[in-house]
Amino acid sequence: MNIKPIPDELLGENITLITPSAGGSYRKRIYNVRVEKLAAITDYSTQKVRDNTVITVWYDYSNSYPSAEFPVGAQVEYDGEIFEIIEQKIYSAGAPHHCKFKARKISDTEVY
């Protein structure tokens, strides 16, 4: 099966992958991914408004860099916010050609 890479015009966003390390956490900048952000809230009719913003990220093994893995539970920073990866799927045709993951917002990077 011949799978084409994600077209370059659909890529161009950057994220930062945050993974646990012995010294706390390791931050790795990832370039040329596609990000779709869905901002949402729930329970807006009560006093307990919950931010349910999620992002869907596509990492192309040919066009995104550097090489990275996106395990469920890891965190990513995007657009000044921190997200936790909640699901991930690797698409393969002999070898991996892209990874798609969803992440939910857990906090802002700025402390107010």
CORFENBEL-V687287 format. One record per residue. N is the residue number from 1. PSI is psi as a letter, one per 30 degrees, with the letter a starting at -180 (NA if undefined). NEAR is the number of other C-alpha atoms within 12 Angstrom. D_FIRST is the distance of its C-alpha to the first C-alpha in Angstrom with 2 decimals. Layout:
n->(N | N)
psi->(PSI | PSI)
near->(NEAR | NEAR)
d_first->(D_FIRST | D_FIRST)
This chain:
n->(1 | 2 | 3 | 4 | 5 | 6 | 7 | 8 | 9 | 10 | 11 | 12 | 13 | 14 | 15 | 16 | 17 | 18 | 19 | 20 | 21 | 22 | 23 | 24 | 25 | 26 | 27 | 28 | 29 | 30 | 31 | 32 | 33 | 34 | 35 | 36 | 37 | 38 | 39 | 40 | 41 | 42 | 43 | 44 | 45 | 46 | 47 | 48 | 49 | 50 | 51 | 52 | 53 | 54 | 55 | 56 | 57 | 58 | 59 | 60 | 61 | 62 | 63 | 64 | 65 | 66 | 67 | 68 | 69 | 70 | 71 | 72 | 73 | 74 | 75 | 76 | 77 | 78 | 79 | 80 | 81 | 82 | 83 | 84 | 85 | 86 | 87 | 88 | 89 | 90 | 91 | 92 | 93 | 94 | 95 | 96 | 97 | 98 | 99 | 100 | 101 | 102 | 103 | 104 | 105 | 106 | 107 | 108 | 109 | 110 | 111 | 112)
psi->(k | j | k | k | l | k | k | e | f | f | a | f | l | k | l | k | k | j | k | k | l | e | g | d | l | k | k | j | k | k | l | h | l | k | k | k | k | j | k | l | l | l | h | f | f | a | g | i | k | k | j | h | k | l | k | k | k | k | k | k | f | e | f | l | l | a | k | l | k | i | k | k | f | l | l | k | k | k | h | g | l | k | l | k | k | f | k | k | k | k | k | l | i | e | l | k | f | l | k | k | l | k | k | k | k | f | l | l | f | k | k | NA)
near->(9 | 10 | 17 | 17 | 24 | 24 | 19 | 19 | 12 | 19 | 25 | 23 | 28 | 26 | 37 | 32 | 35 | 28 | 26 | 16 | 11 | 7 | 8 | 9 | 15 | 16 | 19 | 24 | 22 | 32 | 28 | 28 | 38 | 31 | 29 | 25 | 22 | 17 | 17 | 16 | 17 | 14 | 12 | 12 | 9 | 9 | 8 | 10 | 12 | 18 | 20 | 21 | 25 | 30 | 34 | 31 | 43 | 40 | 42 | 38 | 29 | 25 | 27 | 31 | 25 | 20 | 21 | 26 | 29 | 32 | 24 | 22 | 22 | 31 | 35 | 44 | 34 | 35 | 20 | 17 | 26 | 27 | 37 | 34 | 30 | 24 | 23 | 24 | 22 | 22 | 21 | 18 | 14 | 11 | 15 | 23 | 24 | 33 | 31 | 31 | 34 | 32 | 38 | 35 | 31 | 25 | 24 | 19 | 17 | 10 | 8 | 5)
d_first->(0.00 | 3.81 | 6.34 | 9.90 | 12.86 | 15.58 | 17.92 | 20.90 | 23.40 | 22.32 | 22.96 | 26.37 | 27.99 | 29.19 | 29.85 | 31.65 | 30.32 | 33.32 | 33.10 | 36.08 | 37.62 | 40.84 | 42.66 | 41.59 | 38.29 | 35.96 | 34.77 | 31.70 | 31.06 | 27.42 | 26.77 | 24.52 | 23.27 | 23.45 | 26.23 | 27.44 | 30.86 | 32.50 | 36.22 | 37.94 | 41.07 | 42.38 | 45.92 | 47.26 | 50.15 | 51.48 | 52.52 | 49.38 | 46.80 | 43.43 | 40.85 | 37.44 | 35.52 | 31.81 | 29.12 | 25.36 | 23.64 | 20.14 | 19.57 | 16.83 | 16.11 | 16.06 | 19.01 | 21.16 | 23.62 | 25.01 | 22.75 | 23.66 | 23.22 | 24.41 | 25.96 | 27.60 | 31.27 | 30.92 | 32.41 | 31.52 | 33.97 | 33.27 | 35.88 | 38.79 | 37.75 | 36.45 | 33.68 | 32.57 | 28.92 | 28.95 | 25.31 | 22.05 | 18.39 | 15.61 | 12.11 | 9.53 | 5.97 | 7.72 | 10.29 | 11.96 | 11.36 | 14.32 | 17.22 | 19.26 | 22.77 | 25.99 | 29.38 | 32.88 | 35.85 | 38.35 | 40.70 | 41.64 | 41.77 | 45.20 | 48.13 | 50.68)
